[in-house]
Amino acid sequence: MEALTAAKNSILGLFKALTGDTRLLVRQELQLFKTELSEKISKMGRNAAVVAVGGFTVYAGLILFLFGLGWLLGWAFALAGLQPMFASFLGFAAIGLLVVGAGGVLLLKAIKALSQESLAPERTFETLEDLVGGSVAHAKPEKKSSEKPSSEELQERVETTEHRMKEHLGELKHRLNPIQMKTQVTQGLQAHPYQAGLVAMGAGLLSGLVLRRRFKNA
């Protein structure tokens, strides 16, 4: 549909549309870059929060474990007859070790997620690669919403603009082809032969007058 519409436009109109799409593409690329970067920073912030929770959990478990170890030392110094204290140590120590284990799992998981996360705007790079020479996805209608668009929606809009720009460039290349221009002139002459004849007669008369004046001046 867009190609048929572009075909009906003049060359000047195609250049104007291409210029407008270029400005729109630059704005969309900048918006995609900022949105994708903010999404990645937000995701890394959530992972950092998990790291903090995991670290606090490990710290709490370590406190309990050390508390139980203190009870064990007290039991060792007291020698015999203090079995209830030993039982208390085993309870605190077991709980402390479980808390340390759970916190360690959370900590390792969050650290791994942070190490795999990159701040590079991958969607922005992908759309730029498509514009340079990659495959362009089929145009999709933009979603009208009052909410701030996500990076996926912005990527769809950028790809739609790129697709439209390539259509305009292809149509301009077709229009400016010498063979196509000759065909259009021929079709125009065949469609309006009388007007073409009058133009030819006028051009011949004007050329004759110019030549006659030159001969007189000579």
PyRosetta script that sets phi, psi and omega in degrees:
from pyrosetta import init, pose_from_sequence

init()
pose = pose_from_sequence("MEALTAAKNSILGLFKALTGDTRLLVRQELQLFKTELSEKISKMGRNAAVVAVGGFTVYAGLILFLFGLGWLLGWAFALAGLQPMFASFLGFAAIGLLVVGAGGVLLLKAIKALSQESLAPERTFETLEDLVGGSVAHAKPEKKSSEKPSSEELQERVETTEHRMKEHLGELKHRLNPIQMKTQVTQGLQAHPYQAGLVAMGAGLLSGLVLRRRFKNA")
pose.set_psi(1, -44.3)
pose.set_omega(1, 179.5)
pose.set_phi(2, -64.8)
pose.set_psi(2, -36.5)
pose.set_omega(2, -179.9)
pose.set_phi(3, -66.0)
pose.set_psi(3, -40.4)
pose.set_omega(3, 178.7)
pose.set_phi(4, -65.7)
pose.set_psi(4, -39.4)
pose.set_omega(4, 177.6)
pose.set_phi(5, -63.6)
pose.set_psi(5, -43.1)
pose.set_omega(5, 179.7)
pose.set_phi(6, -63.9)
pose.set_psi(6, -33.2)
pose.set_omega(6, -177.7)
pose.set_phi(7, -66.6)
pose.set_psi(7, -26.2)
pose.set_omega(7, -178.6)
pose.set_phi(8, -84.3)
pose.set_psi(8, -11.6)
pose.set_omega(8, -178.3)
pose.set_phi(9, -83.0)
pose.set_psi(9, 158.3)
pose.set_omega(9, 175.0)
pose.set_phi(10, -78.4)
pose.set_psi(10, 169.2)
pose.set_omega(10, 178.8)
pose.set_phi(11, -63.2)
pose.set_psi(11, -38.9)
pose.set_omega(11, 177.3)
pose.set_phi(12, -62.7)
pose.set_psi(12, -40.4)
pose.set_omega(12, 177.7)
pose.set_phi(13, -64.7)
pose.set_psi(13, -36.9)
pose.set_omega(13, 177.7)
pose.set_phi(14, -65.8)
pose.set_psi(14, -42.3)
pose.set_omega(14, 177.5)
pose.set_phi(15, -62.8)
pose.set_psi(15, -40.1)
pose.set_omega(15, 179.2)
pose.set_phi(16, -64.8)
pose.set_psi(16, -42.9)
pose.set_omega(16, 178.6)
pose.set_phi(17, -65.1)
pose.set_psi(17, -39.0)
pose.set_omega(17, 179.5)
pose.set_phi(18, -65.5)
pose.set_psi(18, -39.9)
pose.set_omega(18, 177.6)
pose.set_phi(19, -63.5)
pose.set_psi(19, -43.5)
pose.set_omega(19, 178.3)
pose.set_phi(20, -63.6)
pose.set_psi(20, -40.9)
pose.set_omega(20, 178.4)
pose.set_phi(21, -66.1)
pose.set_psi(21, -33.9)
pose.set_omega(21, 178.7)
pose.set_phi(22, -64.9)
pose.set_psi(22, -45.6)
pose.set_omega(22, 176.9)
pose.set_phi(23, -62.6)
pose.set_psi(23, -40.6)
pose.set_omega(23, 178.9)
pose.set_phi(24, -64.1)
pose.set_psi(24, -39.5)
pose.set_omega(24, -179.4)
pose.set_phi(25, -64.1)
pose.set_psi(25, -40.8)
pose.set_omega(25, 179.2)
pose.set_phi(26, -62.3)
pose.set_psi(26, -44.4)
pose.set_omega(26, 178.7)
pose.set_phi(27, -63.7)
pose.set_psi(27, -41.1)
pose.set_omega(27, -179.7)
pose.set_phi(28, -66.7)
pose.set_psi(28, -38.6)
pose.set_omega(28, 178.7)
pose.set_phi(29, -64.2)
pose.set_psi(29, -42.0)
pose.set_omega(29, 178.3)
pose.set_phi(30, -64.5)
pose.set_psi(30, -41.5)
pose.set_omega(30, 179.0)
pose.set_phi(31, -66.2)
pose.set_psi(31, -39.6)
pose.set_omega(31, 177.6)
pose.set_phi(32, -63.4)
pose.set_psi(32, -41.5)
pose.set_omega(32, 179.7)
pose.set_phi(33, -61.5)
pose.set_psi(33, -47.8)
pose.set_omega(33, -178.3)
pose.set_phi(34, -66.1)
pose.set_psi(34, -41.4)
pose.set_omega(34, -179.1)
pose.set_phi(35, -66.0)
pose.set_psi(35, -44.9)
pose.set_omega(35, -179.2)
pose.set_phi(36, -65.0)
pose.set_psi(36, -38.9)
pose.set_omega(36, 179.6)
pose.set_phi(37, -65.5)
pose.set_psi(37, -41.7)
pose.set_omega(37, 179.0)
pose.set_phi(38, -66.2)
pose.set_psi(38, -35.7)
pose.set_omega(38, 177.8)
pose.set_phi(39, -65.2)
pose.set_psi(39, -41.2)
pose.set_omega(39, 180.0)
pose.set_phi(40, -67.1)
pose.set_psi(40, -40.6)
pose.set_omega(40, 178.6)
pose.set_phi(41, -63.9)
pose.set_psi(41, -39.7)
pose.set_omega(41, 178.5)
pose.set_phi(42, -63.8)
pose.set_psi(42, -40.6)
pose.set_omega(42, 179.2)
pose.set_phi(43, -65.9)
pose.set_psi(43, -41.8)
pose.set_omega(43, 177.9)
pose.set_phi(44, -65.8)
pose.set_psi(44, -32.2)
pose.set_omega(44, 176.6)
pose.set_phi(45, -64.8)
pose.set_psi(45, -39.1)
pose.set_omega(45, 177.1)
pose.set_phi(46, -65.1)
pose.set_psi(46, -41.2)
pose.set_omega(46, 177.5)
pose.set_phi(47, -64.4)
pose.set_psi(47, -37.2)
pose.set_omega(47, 178.0)
pose.set_phi(48, -64.9)
pose.set_psi(48, -34.9)
pose.set_omega(48, 177.0)
pose.set_phi(49, -64.7)
pose.set_psi(49, -39.2)
pose.set_omega(49, 177.2)
pose.set_phi(50, -64.2)
pose.set_psi(50, -38.5)
pose.set_omega(50, 177.1)
pose.set_phi(51, -61.3)
pose.set_psi(51, -43.0)
pose.set_omega(51, -179.9)
pose.set_phi(52, -63.9)
pose.set_psi(52, -42.8)
pose.set_omega(52, 179.1)
pose.set_phi(53, -64.2)
pose.set_psi(53, -42.6)
pose.set_omega(53, 178.4)
pose.set_phi(54, -63.0)
pose.set_psi(54, -40.9)
pose.set_omega(54, 178.9)
pose.set_phi(55, -65.2)
pose.set_psi(55, -40.3)
pose.set_omega(55, 178.3)
pose.set_phi(56, -66.0)
pose.set_psi(56, -37.7)
pose.set_omega(56, 179.3)
pose.set_phi(57, -64.9)
pose.set_psi(57, -43.3)
pose.set_omega(57, 177.3)
pose.set_phi(58, -61.9)
pose.set_psi(58, -40.5)
pose.set_omega(58, 179.9)
pose.set_phi(59, -63.3)
pose.set_psi(59, -43.8)
pose.set_omega(59, 178.5)
pose.set_phi(60, -62.8)
pose.set_psi(60, -42.0)
pose.set_omega(60, 178.1)
pose.set_phi(61, -63.6)
pose.set_psi(61, -38.0)
pose.set_omega(61, 178.7)
pose.set_phi(62, -64.9)
pose.set_psi(62, -38.2)
pose.set_omega(62, 177.5)
pose.set_phi(63, -61.3)
pose.set_psi(63, -45.6)
pose.set_omega(63, 179.2)
pose.set_phi(64, -63.6)
pose.set_psi(64, -41.0)
pose.set_omega(64, -179.6)
pose.set_phi(65, -64.5)
pose.set_psi(65, -43.4)
pose.set_omega(65, 178.4)
pose.set_phi(66, -66.1)
pose.set_psi(66, -34.8)
pose.set_omega(66, 176.6)
pose.set_phi(67, -63.6)
pose.set_psi(67, -42.5)
pose.set_omega(67, 176.6)
pose.set_phi(68, -66.3)
pose.set_psi(68, -36.7)
pose.set_omega(68, 178.1)
pose.set_phi(69, -65.1)
pose.set_psi(69, -36.0)
pose.set_omega(69, 175.4)
pose.set_phi(70, -63.4)
pose.set_psi(70, -39.4)
pose.set_omega(70, 175.7)
pose.set_phi(71, -63.6)
pose.set_psi(71, -37.3)
pose.set_omega(71, 178.6)
pose.set_phi(72, -64.2)
pose.set_psi(72, -42.4)
pose.set_omega(72, 178.2)
pose.set_phi(73, -63.0)
pose.set_psi(73, -39.8)
pose.set_omega(73, 176.0)
pose.set_phi(74, -62.2)
pose.set_psi(74, -39.5)
pose.set_omega(74, 177.2)
pose.set_phi(75, -65.4)
pose.set_psi(75, -39.0)
pose.set_omega(75, -179.2)
pose.set_phi(76, -66.8)
pose.set_psi(76, -39.2)
pose.set_omega(76, 180.0)
pose.set_phi(77, -71.5)
pose.set_psi(77, -32.1)
pose.set_omega(77, -179.4)
pose.set_phi(78, -76.4)
pose.set_psi(78, -9.2)
pose.set_omega(78, 178.5)
pose.set_phi(79, 65.0)
pose.set_psi(79, -114.0)
pose.set_omega(79, -169.1)
pose.set_phi(80, -103.9)
pose.set_psi(80, 161.3)
pose.set_omega(80, 175.8)
pose.set_phi(81, 84.1)
pose.set_psi(81, 12.0)
pose.set_omega(81, -178.7)
pose.set_phi(82, -119.8)
pose.set_psi(82, 42.7)
pose.set_omega(82, -179.0)
pose.set_phi(83, -59.2)
pose.set_psi(83, -38.2)
pose.set_omega(83, 177.8)
pose.set_phi(84, -58.4)
pose.set_psi(84, -37.9)
pose.set_omega(84, 178.0)
pose.set_phi(85, -65.8)
pose.set_psi(85, -38.4)
pose.set_omega(85, 178.1)
pose.set_phi(86, -64.4)
pose.set_psi(86, -40.1)
pose.set_omega(86, 177.5)
pose.set_phi(87, -63.1)
pose.set_psi(87, -40.3)
pose.set_omega(87, 177.1)
pose.set_phi(88, -62.3)
pose.set_psi(88, -39.7)
pose.set_omega(88, 177.5)
pose.set_phi(89, -60.6)
pose.set_psi(89, -46.8)
pose.set_omega(89, -179.1)
pose.set_phi(90, -59.8)
pose.set_psi(90, -39.0)
pose.set_omega(90, 178.9)
pose.set_phi(91, -65.3)
pose.set_psi(91, -49.4)
pose.set_omega(91, 179.2)
pose.set_phi(92, -63.8)
pose.set_psi(92, -40.9)
pose.set_omega(92, -178.8)
pose.set_phi(93, -64.9)
pose.set_psi(93, -41.9)
pose.set_omega(93, 179.5)
pose.set_phi(94, -63.2)
pose.set_psi(94, -45.0)
pose.set_omega(94, 178.3)
pose.set_phi(95, -62.9)
pose.set_psi(95, -42.9)
pose.set_omega(95, 179.6)
pose.set_phi(96, -61.5)
pose.set_psi(96, -41.5)
pose.set_omega(96, 179.6)
pose.set_phi(97, -66.5)
pose.set_psi(97, -39.3)
pose.set_omega(97, 177.7)
pose.set_phi(98, -63.6)
pose.set_psi(98, -42.0)
pose.set_omega(98, 179.3)
pose.set_phi(99, -65.8)
pose.set_psi(99, -41.4)
pose.set_omega(99, 177.7)
pose.set_phi(100, -61.9)
pose.set_psi(100, -42.1)
pose.set_omega(100, 179.5)
pose.set_phi(101, -63.1)
pose.set_psi(101, -45.3)
pose.set_omega(101, 179.7)
pose.set_phi(102, -64.1)
pose.set_psi(102, -43.8)
pose.set_omega(102, 178.4)
pose.set_phi(103, -64.5)
pose.set_psi(103, -36.9)
pose.set_omega(103, 178.3)
pose.set_phi(104, -64.3)
pose.set_psi(104, -39.8)
pose.set_omega(104, 177.9)
pose.set_phi(105, -62.9)
pose.set_psi(105, -45.8)
pose.set_omega(105, 177.9)
pose.set_phi(106, -61.5)
pose.set_psi(106, -41.2)
pose.set_omega(106, -178.4)
pose.set_phi(107, -65.0)
pose.set_psi(107, -45.8)
pose.set_omega(107, -179.9)
pose.set_phi(108, -65.7)
pose.set_psi(108, -38.9)
pose.set_omega(108, 179.4)
pose.set_phi(109, -64.2)
pose.set_psi(109, -44.0)
pose.set_omega(109, -179.6)
pose.set_phi(110, -67.4)
pose.set_psi(110, -40.2)
pose.set_omega(110, 179.0)
pose.set_phi(111, -63.9)
pose.set_psi(111, -40.0)
pose.set_omega(111, 178.5)
pose.set_phi(112, -64.7)
pose.set_psi(112, -41.6)
pose.set_omega(112, 178.7)
pose.set_phi(113, -64.3)
pose.set_psi(113, -40.2)
pose.set_omega(113, 178.8)
pose.set_phi(114, -67.1)
pose.set_psi(114, -36.6)
pose.set_omega(114, -179.3)
pose.set_phi(115, -69.8)
pose.set_psi(115, -28.7)
pose.set_omega(115, -179.6)
pose.set_phi(116, -87.3)
pose.set_psi(116, -15.7)
pose.set_omega(116, -178.2)
pose.set_phi(117, -83.2)
pose.set_psi(117, 134.3)
pose.set_omega(117, 179.4)
pose.set_phi(118, -118.8)
pose.set_psi(118, 143.0)
pose.set_omega(118, 177.6)
pose.set_phi(119, -83.1)
pose.set_psi(119, -3.3)
pose.set_omega(119, -179.7)
pose.set_phi(120, -64.7)
pose.set_psi(120, 130.7)
pose.set_omega(120, 179.1)
pose.set_phi(121, -74.1)
pose.set_psi(121, 85.6)
pose.set_omega(121, -172.9)
pose.set_phi(122, -64.7)
pose.set_psi(122, -39.1)
pose.set_omega(122, -179.8)
pose.set_phi(123, -65.8)
pose.set_psi(123, -36.8)
pose.set_omega(123, 177.1)
pose.set_phi(124, -63.8)
pose.set_psi(124, -44.9)
pose.set_omega(124, 177.8)
pose.set_phi(125, -61.9)
pose.set_psi(125, -37.3)
pose.set_omega(125, -178.6)
pose.set_phi(126, -65.2)
pose.set_psi(126, -43.3)
pose.set_omega(126, 179.4)
pose.set_phi(127, -67.7)
pose.set_psi(127, -34.9)
pose.set_omega(127, 177.1)
pose.set_phi(128, -67.3)
pose.set_psi(128, -38.4)
pose.set_omega(128, 177.0)
pose.set_phi(129, -64.3)
pose.set_psi(129, -39.1)
pose.set_omega(129, 177.3)
pose.set_phi(130, -63.1)
pose.set_psi(130, -38.7)
pose.set_omega(130, -179.3)
pose.set_phi(131, -68.1)
pose.set_psi(131, -36.0)
pose.set_omega(131, -178.3)
pose.set_phi(132, -70.0)
pose.set_psi(132, -40.8)
pose.set_omega(132, -177.7)
pose.set_phi(133, -179.5)
pose.set_psi(133, 4.0)
pose.set_omega(133, -178.4)
pose.set_phi(134, -83.2)
pose.set_psi(134, -176.7)
pose.set_omega(134, 179.3)
pose.set_phi(135, -79.4)
pose.set_psi(135, 136.1)
pose.set_omega(135, -178.9)
pose.set_phi(136, -101.8)
pose.set_psi(136, 132.6)
pose.set_omega(136, -179.6)
pose.set_phi(137, -70.1)
pose.set_psi(137, 158.7)
pose.set_omega(137, 178.4)
pose.set_phi(138, -64.1)
pose.set_psi(138, 143.5)
pose.set_omega(138, -177.6)
pose.set_phi(139, -64.3)
pose.set_psi(139, 135.8)
pose.set_omega(139, 179.1)
pose.set_phi(140, -121.3)
pose.set_psi(140, 144.3)
pose.set_omega(140, -179.8)
pose.set_phi(141, -66.4)
pose.set_psi(141, 143.6)
pose.set_omega(141, 179.8)
pose.set_phi(142, -74.2)
pose.set_psi(142, 142.4)
pose.set_omega(142, 178.8)
pose.set_phi(143, -86.9)
pose.set_psi(143, 125.6)
pose.set_omega(143, 179.5)
pose.set_phi(144, -89.7)
pose.set_psi(144, 116.6)
pose.set_omega(144, -179.3)
pose.set_phi(145, -151.7)
pose.set_psi(145, 147.7)
pose.set_omega(145, 178.3)
pose.set_phi(146, -78.3)
pose.set_psi(146, -16.0)
pose.set_omega(146, -180.0)
pose.set_phi(147, -77.4)
pose.set_psi(147, 159.5)
pose.set_omega(147, 179.0)
pose.set_phi(148, -68.7)
pose.set_psi(148, 127.3)
pose.set_omega(148, -176.5)
pose.set_phi(149, -67.5)
pose.set_psi(149, 149.0)
pose.set_omega(149, 178.0)
pose.set_phi(150, -83.0)
pose.set_psi(150, 174.3)
pose.set_omega(150, 179.9)
pose.set_phi(151, -66.6)
pose.set_psi(151, -31.4)
pose.set_omega(151, 177.6)
pose.set_phi(152, -65.1)
pose.set_psi(152, -43.8)
pose.set_omega(152, 178.8)
pose.set_phi(153, -66.6)
pose.set_psi(153, -39.6)
pose.set_omega(153, 177.9)
pose.set_phi(154, -65.2)
pose.set_psi(154, -36.8)
pose.set_omega(154, 178.2)
pose.set_phi(155, -64.2)
pose.set_psi(155, -38.9)
pose.set_omega(155, 177.3)
pose.set_phi(156, -63.2)
pose.set_psi(156, -40.1)
pose.set_omega(156, 179.5)
pose.set_phi(157, -66.2)
pose.set_psi(157, -41.2)
pose.set_omega(157, 178.8)
pose.set_phi(158, -63.0)
pose.set_psi(158, -43.6)
pose.set_omega(158, 179.8)
pose.set_phi(159, -64.9)
pose.set_psi(159, -35.8)
pose.set_omega(159, 176.8)
pose.set_phi(160, -63.7)
pose.set_psi(160, -43.9)
pose.set_omega(160, 178.3)
pose.set_phi(161, -64.2)
pose.set_psi(161, -42.3)
pose.set_omega(161, 178.4)
pose.set_phi(162, -61.9)
pose.set_psi(162, -41.7)
pose.set_omega(162, 179.5)
pose.set_phi(163, -62.3)
pose.set_psi(163, -42.1)
pose.set_omega(163, 179.4)
pose.set_phi(164, -66.9)
pose.set_psi(164, -38.5)
pose.set_omega(164, 178.1)
pose.set_phi(165, -63.5)
pose.set_psi(165, -40.5)
pose.set_omega(165, 179.1)
pose.set_phi(166, -65.9)
pose.set_psi(166, -34.5)
pose.set_omega(166, 176.0)
pose.set_phi(167, -65.1)
pose.set_psi(167, -43.3)
pose.set_omega(167, 178.5)
pose.set_phi(168, -62.7)
pose.set_psi(168, -43.2)
pose.set_omega(168, 179.4)
pose.set_phi(169, -63.5)
pose.set_psi(169, -41.0)
pose.set_omega(169, 178.5)
pose.set_phi(170, -64.4)
pose.set_psi(170, -39.8)
pose.set_omega(170, 178.8)
pose.set_phi(171, -67.8)
pose.set_psi(171, -39.9)
pose.set_omega(171, 177.1)
pose.set_phi(172, -63.3)
pose.set_psi(172, -42.2)
pose.set_omega(172, 178.4)
pose.set_phi(173, -61.6)
pose.set_psi(173, -38.2)
pose.set_omega(173, 178.9)
pose.set_phi(174, -69.7)
pose.set_psi(174, -41.1)
pose.set_omega(174, -178.3)
pose.set_phi(175, -67.7)
pose.set_psi(175, -37.6)
pose.set_omega(175, -175.5)
pose.set_phi(176, -86.5)
pose.set_psi(176, 2.8)
pose.set_omega(176, 175.9)
pose.set_phi(177, -67.6)
pose.set_psi(177, 129.6)
pose.set_omega(177, -178.3)
pose.set_phi(178, -56.1)
pose.set_psi(178, -38.7)
pose.set_omega(178, -179.6)
pose.set_phi(179, -65.0)
pose.set_psi(179, -42.5)
pose.set_omega(179, 179.2)
pose.set_phi(180, -65.9)
pose.set_psi(180, -39.3)
pose.set_omega(180, 178.8)
pose.set_phi(181, -64.4)
pose.set_psi(181, -39.9)
pose.set_omega(181, 178.0)
pose.set_phi(182, -64.5)
pose.set_psi(182, -40.3)
pose.set_omega(182, 179.0)
pose.set_phi(183, -63.1)
pose.set_psi(183, -41.2)
pose.set_omega(183, 179.5)
pose.set_phi(184, -64.6)
pose.set_psi(184, -40.4)
pose.set_omega(184, 178.1)
pose.set_phi(185, -64.1)
pose.set_psi(185, -42.9)
pose.set_omega(185, 179.8)
pose.set_phi(186, -63.0)
pose.set_psi(186, -43.4)
pose.set_omega(186, 178.4)
pose.set_phi(187, -63.6)
pose.set_psi(187, -37.8)
pose.set_omega(187, 177.8)
pose.set_phi(188, -64.4)
pose.set_psi(188, -39.6)
pose.set_omega(188, 178.1)
pose.set_phi(189, -66.8)
pose.set_psi(189, -40.1)
pose.set_omega(189, 179.7)
pose.set_phi(190, -69.6)
pose.set_psi(190, -33.0)
pose.set_omega(190, -178.8)
pose.set_phi(191, -76.0)
pose.set_psi(191, -30.7)
pose.set_omega(191, -178.9)
pose.set_phi(192, -131.1)
pose.set_psi(192, 70.4)
pose.set_omega(192, -176.4)
pose.set_phi(193, -66.1)
pose.set_psi(193, -36.9)
pose.set_omega(193, -178.3)
pose.set_phi(194, -67.4)
pose.set_psi(194, -43.1)
pose.set_omega(194, 177.6)
pose.set_phi(195, -63.3)
pose.set_psi(195, -40.3)
pose.set_omega(195, 178.6)
pose.set_phi(196, -64.3)
pose.set_psi(196, -38.0)
pose.set_omega(196, 178.6)
pose.set_phi(197, -65.4)
pose.set_psi(197, -41.9)
pose.set_omega(197, 178.0)
pose.set_phi(198, -63.4)
pose.set_psi(198, -40.5)
pose.set_omega(198, 178.2)
pose.set_phi(199, -63.8)
pose.set_psi(199, -41.7)
pose.set_omega(199, 179.6)
pose.set_phi(200, -64.8)
pose.set_psi(200, -41.6)
pose.set_omega(200, 178.5)
pose.set_phi(201, -63.6)
pose.set_psi(201, -43.2)
pose.set_omega(201, 178.8)
pose.set_phi(202, -62.3)
pose.set_psi(202, -41.3)
pose.set_omega(202, 179.3)
pose.set_phi(203, -65.8)
pose.set_psi(203, -39.3)
pose.set_omega(203, 178.4)
pose.set_phi(204, -66.0)
pose.set_psi(204, -41.9)
pose.set_omega(204, 178.6)
pose.set_phi(205, -63.3)
pose.set_psi(205, -43.0)
pose.set_omega(205, 179.6)
pose.set_phi(206, -64.3)
pose.set_psi(206, -40.3)
pose.set_omega(206, 178.4)
pose.set_phi(207, -64.4)
pose.set_psi(207, -39.5)
pose.set_omega(207, 178.7)
pose.set_phi(208, -63.7)
pose.set_psi(208, -41.4)
pose.set_omega(208, 178.5)
pose.set_phi(209, -64.0)
pose.set_psi(209, -40.3)
pose.set_omega(209, 179.4)
pose.set_phi(210, -64.7)
pose.set_psi(210, -44.5)
pose.set_omega(210, 179.8)
pose.set_phi(211, -65.0)
pose.set_psi(211, -39.4)
pose.set_omega(211, -179.6)
pose.set_phi(212, -63.6)
pose.set_psi(212, -40.4)
pose.set_omega(212, 179.9)
pose.set_phi(213, -66.3)
pose.set_psi(213, -38.7)
pose.set_omega(213, 178.9)
pose.set_phi(214, -64.5)
pose.set_psi(214, -40.7)
pose.set_omega(214, 179.1)
pose.set_phi(215, -64.8)
pose.set_psi(215, -38.6)
pose.set_omega(215, 178.7)
pose.set_phi(216, -64.6)
pose.set_psi(216, -41.6)
pose.set_omega(216, 180.0)
pose.set_phi(217, -67.6)
pose.set_psi(217, -30.1)
pose.set_omega(217, 179.2)
pose.set_phi(218, -72.6)
pose.dump_pdb("model.pdb")
